[in-house]
């Protein structure tokens, strides 16, 4: 059986990226590489590679606009999604739907690495702004809350002080 799909000149072009392609950012304590941004996918998704040093991560927060899928590549992460806390090693996938309180950390002793798919795309713009503010030495709690709120990301009350 074969499947014939008519050619559509308005379809997105296929992309093949080398392992070192993409924009590298520093977001809070994580190193992040934007593999595919929303411009490359016409807003459908963003694909990020994240490396978290031992003991670091992102405190509990929720997205108003995006779903996230985390796929652990190396090391161990501890994810909280809603009321569930899970220890996740390589190959584990975690889904955090929009509106769900979630966070993660790399408990150590080594760093951890994962792929994160964000849908729809656009959230990578928040990470670019946070990287710029951090490099300029201007990323305090007020700036963090301002930027994240602009993108519909809100930290849990206790977590806002830990970010």
C-alpha positions as a printed NumPy array, in Angstrom:
array([[ 0.   ,  0.   ,  0.   ],
       [ 1.312,  3.432, -0.835],
       [ 0.271,  6.842,  0.241],
       [ 0.205,  9.61 , -2.313],
       [ 0.268, 13.132, -0.988],
       [-0.075, 15.874, -3.56 ],
       [ 2.724, 18.418, -3.667],
       [ 1.832, 21.653, -1.892],
       [ 4.229, 24.58 , -2.458],
       [ 3.006, 26.145,  0.814],
       [ 4.16 , 23.246,  2.99 ],
       [ 7.093, 23.935,  5.27 ],
       [10.461, 22.925,  3.858],
       [12.158, 19.955,  5.48 ],
       [15.126, 20.837,  7.685],
       [18.255, 18.934,  8.589],
       [20.422, 20.492, 11.271],
       [23.973, 19.609, 12.266],
       [24.614, 18.839, 15.948],
       [26.123, 22.288, 16.554],
       [23.489, 24.363, 14.718],
       [21.089, 26.602, 16.582],
       [21.359, 29.553, 18.93 ],
       [22.967, 28.836, 22.315],
       [21.577, 30.69 , 25.33 ],
       [22.146, 30.842, 29.086],
       [18.769, 30.875, 30.841],
       [18.992, 31.149, 34.627],
       [21.378, 28.251, 35.364],
       [20.628, 26.175, 32.247],
       [22.497, 26.116, 28.946],
       [19.944, 26.01 , 26.144],
       [20.275, 25.517, 22.417],
       [17.34 , 26.574, 20.247],
       [17.391, 23.788, 17.669],
       [14.217, 24.824, 15.821],
       [12.522, 28.14 , 16.463],
       [ 8.997, 29.202, 15.629],
       [10.207, 31.036, 12.52 ],
       [11.467, 27.735, 11.071],
       [ 8.186, 25.968, 11.896],
       [ 5.722, 28.79 , 11.113],
       [ 4.858, 28.936, 14.808],
       [ 3.926, 25.262, 15.118],
       [ 6.626, 24.381, 17.648],
       [10.046, 25.098, 19.068],
       [12.634, 22.422, 19.822],
       [15.163, 23.135, 22.57 ],
       [18.118, 21.196, 23.932],
       [18.64 , 21.968, 27.614],
       [21.58 , 21.117, 29.858],
       [21.152, 21.653, 33.594],
       [24.099, 21.564, 36.002],
       [23.808, 19.325, 39.068],
       [21.48 , 20.855, 41.639],
       [19.923, 23.336, 39.189],
       [16.627, 23.517, 37.388],
       [13.448, 25.536, 36.967],
       [11.006, 26.102, 39.844],
       [ 7.286, 25.34 , 39.665],
       [ 5.483, 27.393, 37.026],
       [ 2.627, 27.146, 34.531],
       [ 2.194, 28.213, 30.909],
       [-1.009, 29.851, 29.714],
       [-0.261, 29.166, 26.039],
       [ 2.052, 26.183, 25.539],
       [ 2.262, 22.453, 26.069],
       [ 5.75 , 21.058, 26.751],
       [ 7.222, 17.621, 26.155],
       [10.513, 16.805, 27.894],
       [12.67 , 13.875, 26.699],
       [15.654, 13.091, 28.934],
       [18.813, 12.371, 26.925],
       [21.463, 12.054, 29.64 ],
       [21.72 , 12.175, 33.402],
       [18.737, 12.332, 35.737],
       [16.035, 14.951, 36.195],
       [13.424, 15.196, 38.906],
       [10.165, 16.509, 37.402],
       [ 7.135, 17.792, 39.23 ],
       [ 3.953, 17.911, 37.151],
       [ 0.85 , 18.75 , 39.141],
       [ 1.025, 16.651, 42.31 ],
       [ 3.305, 14.004, 40.782],
       [ 7.057, 13.948, 41.335],
       [ 9.02 , 11.621, 39.09 ],
       [12.707, 10.763, 38.804],
       [13.488, 10.545, 35.092],
       [16.537,  9.013, 33.441],
       [17.544,  8.736, 29.774],
       [14.642,  7.796, 27.519],
       [11.953,  9.077, 29.889],
       [ 9.359, 11.43 , 28.405],
       [ 7.296, 13.863, 30.493],
       [ 4.298, 15.822, 29.169],
       [ 3.28 , 19.084, 30.857],
       [ 0.078, 20.444, 29.3  ],
       [-0.635, 24.17 , 29.322],
       [-1.973, 25.291, 32.662],
       [-0.294, 22.453, 34.601],
       [ 2.044, 23.498, 37.383],
       [ 5.43 , 21.926, 36.619],
       [ 9.163, 22.274, 37.206],
       [12.361, 20.26 , 37.072],
       [15.819, 19.977, 38.523],
       [18.924, 17.895, 37.951],
       [19.518, 16.41 , 41.421],
       [23.096, 15.413, 40.583],
       [25.77 , 14.425, 41.128],
       [26.213, 15.107, 37.384],
       [24.547, 17.496, 34.964],
       [21.574, 16.322, 32.891],
       [20.46 , 16.993, 29.333],
       [17.067, 16.858, 27.604],
       [15.132, 17.829, 24.5  ],
       [12.093, 20.026, 25.045],
       [ 9.352, 20.409, 22.464],
       [ 7.143, 23.468, 22.986],
       [ 3.894, 23.796, 21.095],
       [ 2.932, 26.155, 19.735],
       [ 6.27 , 27.83 , 19.162],
       [ 7.185, 31.321, 20.333],
       [ 8.288, 30.669, 23.899],
       [11.905, 30.658, 22.731],
       [11.539, 34.45 , 22.466],
       [11.233, 34.536, 26.263],
       [14.456, 32.568, 26.617],
       [16.268, 34.942, 24.241],
       [15.172, 37.923, 26.358],
       [16.182, 36.208, 29.619],
       [19.581, 35.371, 28.119],
       [20.106, 39.009, 27.062],
       [19.107, 40.344, 30.479],
       [21.35 , 37.814, 32.213],
       [24.357, 38.702, 30.053],
       [23.75 , 42.397, 30.764],
       [23.584, 41.723, 34.515],
       [20.008, 43.022, 34.589],
       [18.09 , 39.837, 35.42 ],
       [16.67 , 40.408, 38.885],
       [13.396, 38.993, 40.275],
       [11.318, 41.915, 38.97 ],
       [12.726, 41.57 , 35.442],
       [12.229, 37.795, 35.535],
       [ 8.565, 38.183, 36.534],
       [ 7.997, 40.912, 33.929],
       [ 9.444, 38.889, 31.051],
       [ 7.814, 35.595, 31.973],
       [ 4.403, 37.232, 32.519],
       [ 4.66 , 38.805, 29.058],
       [ 4.828, 35.251, 27.656],
       [ 2.045, 33.883, 29.877],
       [ 4.4  , 32.011, 32.225],
       [ 3.67 , 32.359, 35.929],
       [ 5.68 , 30.938, 38.837],
       [ 4.037, 29.334, 41.844],
       [ 4.114, 31.854, 44.743],
       [ 6.815, 30.04 , 46.747],
       [ 8.81 , 29.329, 43.567],
       [ 9.006, 32.985, 42.527],
       [11.615, 33.538, 45.225],
       [13.634, 30.46 , 44.197],
       [13.954, 31.347, 40.497]])
